[in-house]
Amino acid sequence: MPNTSDDTVRSRPLTARGARTRAALIVAARTVFERDGFNDSRLTDITAEAGCATGSFYTYFDSKEDILDAVLEGAQEEMLHPGMPHVQPESDDDPTAVIEAANRAYFEAYRRNAQLMLVREQVSGISPEFREIRRRRGQVFAERNAKHIRDLQARGLADPDLDPLHAARALSGMVSRMAYHCFGLGDDIDMDELVFTATRLWVNAIGLRKE
């Protein structure tokens, strides 16, 4: 089970050398998980890839699940921050262009992390703990997008009857599944067409109007 305690010493190496070792293990784990899948990967493969002793692994992580959580956390940060820019209600930015840029950034980040996302799907299917972690991380995306829907509603540009969080969950799930099918399962869709379709569906779904 992944270690989710906020005060764990394992997640906070106290020395620069410790931080480097932990980072090397995370990079190595990602390589091994993407190459072999979660079930077929071994801790010895990870430590060998990182160039450290097997015993060192347990200084920083409790288990294979624990280090996978750390790998996925890093990918989450990469995929979250390229997303929808912070647009304030008084912004003059074109909302459609903002949504388009956010969708493109997300799809590009997903493409870079596609193999890891397949591992996430694999583990989420067999681990209730990882399903819960995935749910919480998905909530972060939804809440971020809900904030921007609220901002657009306040500007009189989006359907005021929509519940922002429900709409954000639906639209975030749609875009995530489009990315999974395209970059994870290999559906042959041009990036520009993918971005156009996701953006048009977003705009239509929230009833976006021009200022």
C-alpha positions in Angstrom: 0.0 0.0 0.0 1.4 3.5 -0.9 2.7 5.5 2.1 0.5 8.6 2.2 1.6 10.0 5.6 2.5 13.6 5.6 5.2 13.2 8.3 7.0 10.2 6.9 10.8 10.5 7.1 11.1 8.3 4.0 9.6 11.0 1.7 12.0 13.7 3.0 15.7 12.8 2.8 17.7 14.9 5.2 20.9 15.1 3.1 21.7 16.2 -0.4 23.1 12.7 -1.1 19.9 11.1 0.2 17.8 13.4 -2.0 19.9 12.4 -5.1 19.5 8.7 -4.2 15.8 9.0 -3.8 15.5 10.9 -7.1 17.6 8.3 -8.9 15.3 5.5 -7.6 12.2 7.3 -8.8 13.7 7.8 -12.3 14.8 4.2 -12.3 11.4 3.0 -11.2 9.7 4.9 -14.0 12.1 3.3 -16.5 11.4 -0.2 -15.2 7.6 0.2 -14.8 7.3 1.6 -18.3 9.5 -1.2 -19.7 8.1 -4.2 -17.8 4.8 -3.1 -16.4 4.0 -3.1 -12.7 3.4 -6.8 -12.1 6.5 -8.0 -13.8 8.9 -5.4 -12.4 11.1 -6.2 -9.4 12.7 -4.1 -6.7 16.1 -5.5 -7.7 15.5 -4.2 -11.3 14.8 -0.8 -9.9 17.9 -0.6 -7.7 20.1 -2.0 -10.4 18.8 0.6 -12.8 19.5 3.3 -10.2 22.9 1.9 -9.5 22.4 1.5 -5.7 22.2 -1.4 -3.3 18.9 -3.1 -2.8 18.9 -2.4 0.9 19.1 1.3 0.1 15.6 1.2 -1.4 14.0 0.8 2.0 15.6 3.9 3.4 13.2 5.9 1.1 10.3 3.6 0.2 8.3 0.9 1.8 7.3 -1.1 -1.3 7.0 -1.2 -5.0 3.6 0.4 -4.6 5.1 3.2 -2.6 7.7 4.1 -5.2 5.0 3.9 -8.0 3.0 6.4 -6.1 6.1 8.7 -6.0 6.5 8.3 -9.8 2.9 9.0 -10.5 3.0 12.1 -8.2 5.8 13.5 -10.4 3.8 12.9 -13.5 0.7 14.5 -12.0 2.7 17.7 -11.4 3.9 17.7 -15.0 0.4 17.2 -16.3 -1.4 19.6 -14.0 0.8 22.7 -14.3 0.8 22.9 -18.1 -3.0 23.0 -17.9 -5.5 25.8 -18.1 -3.7 29.1 -17.3 -4.9 31.1 -14.3 -7.5 33.5 -15.9 -9.0 36.1 -13.6 -12.6 37.3 -14.2 -11.3 40.6 -15.5 -8.9 39.1 -17.9 -9.1 40.1 -21.6 -7.9 36.7 -22.8 -10.1 35.0 -25.3 -11.7 32.2 -23.3 -11.8 29.8 -26.2 -8.1 30.3 -26.9 -7.3 29.7 -23.3 -9.3 26.4 -23.3 -7.6 25.4 -26.5 -4.1 26.1 -25.1 -5.0 24.2 -21.9 -6.2 21.2 -23.9 -3.1 21.1 -26.1 -0.8 21.4 -23.1 -2.6 18.5 -21.4 -2.5 16.3 -24.5 1.2 17.0 -25.0 1.9 16.2 -21.4 -0.1 13.0 -21.5 1.7 11.9 -24.7 5.0 12.3 -22.8 3.6 10.2 -20.0 1.6 7.7 -22.0 3.4 4.5 -21.0 3.2 5.5 -17.3 -0.5 6.2 -17.7 -0.9 2.6 -18.9 0.8 1.4 -15.7 -1.5 3.6 -13.7 -4.5 1.9 -15.4 -3.1 -1.5 -14.7 -2.5 -0.9 -11.0 -5.8 1.0 -10.4 -7.6 -2.0 -11.7 -6.2 -4.3 -8.9 -5.6 -1.9 -6.0 -8.4 -0.1 -4.1 -5.7 2.1 -2.5 -4.5 3.3 -5.9 -8.0 3.8 -7.1 -8.6 6.1 -4.2 -5.3 8.0 -4.9 -6.3 8.3 -8.5 -9.8 9.7 -7.5 -8.2 12.3 -5.3 -5.7 13.4 -8.0 -8.5 13.6 -10.5 -10.4 15.8 -8.1 -7.5 18.3 -8.2 -7.9 18.6 -12.0 -11.7 19.0 -11.6 -11.5 21.6 -8.9 -9.0 23.7 -11.0 -11.3 23.6 -14.0 -14.4 24.3 -11.9 -12.7 27.5 -10.7 -12.3 28.7 -14.3 -15.9 27.8 -15.1 -17.1 29.9 -12.2 -14.9 32.8 -13.4 -16.5 32.5 -16.8 -20.0 32.4 -15.3 -19.2 35.5 -13.2 -18.2 37.3 -16.4 -21.5 36.3 -18.0 -19.8 34.1 -20.6 -20.8 30.6 -19.5 -24.1 28.9 -18.8 -25.1 30.1 -15.3 -27.2 27.0 -14.6 -24.3 24.6 -14.8 -22.9 23.3 -11.5 -19.2 24.2 -12.1 -17.7 21.2 -10.3 -20.1 18.6 -12.0 -19.3 20.2 -15.4 -15.6 20.2 -14.7 -15.6 16.5 -13.6 -17.4 15.5 -16.8 -15.2 17.6 -19.1 -12.0 16.7 -17.4 -13.0 13.0 -17.6 -13.8 13.4 -21.3 -10.4 15.0 -22.1 -8.5 12.4 -20.1 -10.3 9.5 -21.8 -9.6 11.1 -25.2 -5.9 11.2 -24.3 -5.9 7.6 -23.0 -7.4 6.3 -26.3 -5.1 8.3 -28.5 -1.8 8.0 -26.7 -2.3 5.0 -24.5 -4.3 2.7 -26.8 -2.9 4.1 -30.0 -6.0 5.5 -31.8 -4.6 7.4 -34.8 -5.8 10.9 -34.3 -4.0 14.0 -35.4 -3.0 16.3 -32.5 -4.6 19.4 -34.1 -7.8 17.4 -34.7 -7.8 16.1 -31.1 -7.3 19.6 -29.7 -10.0 21.1 -31.9 -12.6 18.4 -31.0 -11.9 18.6 -27.2 -12.0 22.4 -27.4 -15.3 22.6 -29.4 -16.9 20.1 -27.0 -15.7 22.1 -24.0 -17.0 25.4 -25.4 -20.4 23.9 -26.4 -20.8 22.1 -23.1 -20.4 25.2 -20.9 -22.4 27.4 -23.3 -19.4 29.7 -23.8 -20.4 33.1 -25.3 -18.3 35.8 -26.8 -17.8 39.0 -24.8 
